Amino acid sequence: MKPFSKLISIITPFDKANVDTDQIIPKQFLKLITKSGFGKFLFYDWRFDHDGKPKNGFVLNDSLYQNSQILVTNENFGCGSSREHAVWALKDFGFNVIISPSFADIFYSNCFKNGVLPIILNIEKIHKLLQFKDKVELDLDSQKIILGDESISFEIDSHRKIRLLEGLDDIDLTLKENENIEKFENISSIIPIF
Amino acid sequence: MTETLFEKIWNSHVVVERENEPSLIYIDRHLIHEVTSPQAFDGLRQNQRKVRRPDLTIATIDHNVPTTDRSLPMIDETSSTQIKTLENNCKDFGIKLFGINHPNQGIVHVIGPQLGITLPGSTIVCGDSHTSTQGAFGAFAFGIGTSEVEHTLATQTLWLEKPKTFEISATGKRKNSFAVTSKDIILSIIKKIGTDGGTGHVLEYRGNAISDLSMEQRMTICNMSIEAGSRAGLIAPDDKTFDYINNREYTPKNYHDLVETWKENLMSDTNAKFDKSFTIDVEKIEPQVSWGTNPAMVSDVTGIIPTPEEFGHNNEIQIESAKKALAYMNLEPETPITQIPIDRVFIGSCTNARLEDLIDAAEIVKGKTVNSDVSAMIVPGSQMVKHEAEKLGLDKIFKDANFEWRESGCSMCLGMNPDILKPGERCASTSNRNFEGRQGSGGRTHLVSPVMAAASAITGHFVDVRDWC
């Protein structure tokens, strides 16, 4: 995984609550067997009309936000289905950071596996970000979002932070624990299916 | 120190635990299907890794299988590719697959328990959020993403932060235990605690109203834990649990010894502390019907659609959500639920497509005919369910009433196969999600129990099934 680096970007304001993963990536696009190419289907039913033409007024169709890497949204983002395709679609579209007052558990965990940083902030700070029009600087290392003269700090689990900053592969790290896994298998009464 | 049931299961599966770090948790059962696994197997190949424990892993094909005649070739080429990919992956990595024509094929969360693979006290994962279904057996069962599928295949473990615990007590007795079902109990719970009420928590359902339920009814409850935001929900095992698992195809050989150990250990200690608690009296519960686009937007069948202000109280975000939901659903506030007409009925999904669901629905349908404006289908949860239902003659009851009787799969719960709603169609569905477009782009879903769906199919609009039995 690519290490997560400091970024400067305009914010895409997406003031919606309870956005479920069925909206982020509708089921008709789950049949691909690769991880790439999902960006063009992101929020498909909200972005495009029945003829496949972009809908006017939907924020992701606004050229202003074309190169934005930061999506700011409202509570319970990513609820519903466990489909990691939702994160692949957001990432492929260009979003490396999602900021919300709260995330659904599985979506939150899926973000970290793909180098996407989910940040939890209180609603007042979300409102401030939703209204901020200029570019912001986001630094994971110092856990700060810099908006002009002002800066907003955010919390993040230190292990998840290190894994993102160094782009570490989870499985590689776990395989280093092989001795412990073997020990567990030897002392526990694991019941094979067959 | 007292412990909850979840904490006991967690503690007995910790492989690595260090201060202020996530824990490495051992996984006893890994279930796989065609949609969320291809990229995981690709990852293994790219890194030349093997599946650590094929003997703890099984696969089936459920999400995009056609539910029509399977002797015909599949029309959808991309679905066909995904299915072939799983077949090849299982062959290459030595994983047991219940393929499209296997008698054990079915929705992954339905077949796990039916085959005796789902065991009390175990940790169970699958790349599907409704894995929580299997918590009904006193297991810690939860949905994972594809990266975690790959991680489990390679290491048989997952790094997890310990979730908090949330006690849901259901007390009292249902007034009409045929017409008021476990689906109505769980919808009532979600209506109260909200779609994120359980986020970060494992739910434990307890109380006499839960003990009263059959295993299949308990599965319906645990299934929808994720709709309350909880990755997992569980119920302490009892004699009903142990009887259900006994004598199934993969029930462990030393089963009776295992039951003795489970009986001693698998329950929350008296006075165990939960991080959160919620109590519901089931005596007051009526049949439920969802009217909006998330599973907390639910009304009593005798009720009316609330105004957005009533629904949201003073929460602007909720008021806006309700307005948007009503516009999408093409419904007006204050419409009586029983005046909502329907076009389609879907009885199926991992929530409500087990044998008891079909027996109860057939009881309502028997001798009647589906309303001429409605098209209705039954999709059994598995080939085993289908076979058992046919032995009881349920297929004949449904077909005589003009229901379609299909092959097993996820079908119109999420519409990855050809079973979808057309834009604007309104469906009474026994599934779990009423999200926009979930059952087909522009489709409108109302979540209900199997008996409510069956009765609505006959009348062509929602109806209080308590008046029928």
Interface residues (C-beta under 8 A of the other chain):
Chain A: A17 N18 D20 D22 Q23 P26 K27 Q28 L30 K31 L32 I33 T34 K35 D45 H50 N74 E75 N76 C79 G80 S81 S82 R83 E84 H85 V87 S102 A104 D105 I106 S109 N110 K113 N114 D157 S158 H159 D170 I171 T174 L175 E177 N180 I181 F184 E185 S188 I190 I191 P192 I193 F194
Chain B: S12 V15 V16 N20 E21 P22 L24 Y26 D28 R29 V35 T36 P38 Q39 D42 G43 N47 R49 D55 L56 T57 I58 H63 N64 D76 T78 S79 T81 Q82 T85 K96 I117 L119 S122 G127 D128 S129 G143 I144 G145 T146 S147 E148 E150 H151 A154 T155 Q156 T157 W159 E161 P163 T195 D196 T199 G200 I226 G229 S230 R231 Y250 P252 L258 N294 I317 Q318 E320 S321 L414 G415 M416 P423 R433 F435 E436 G437 R438 S441 G442
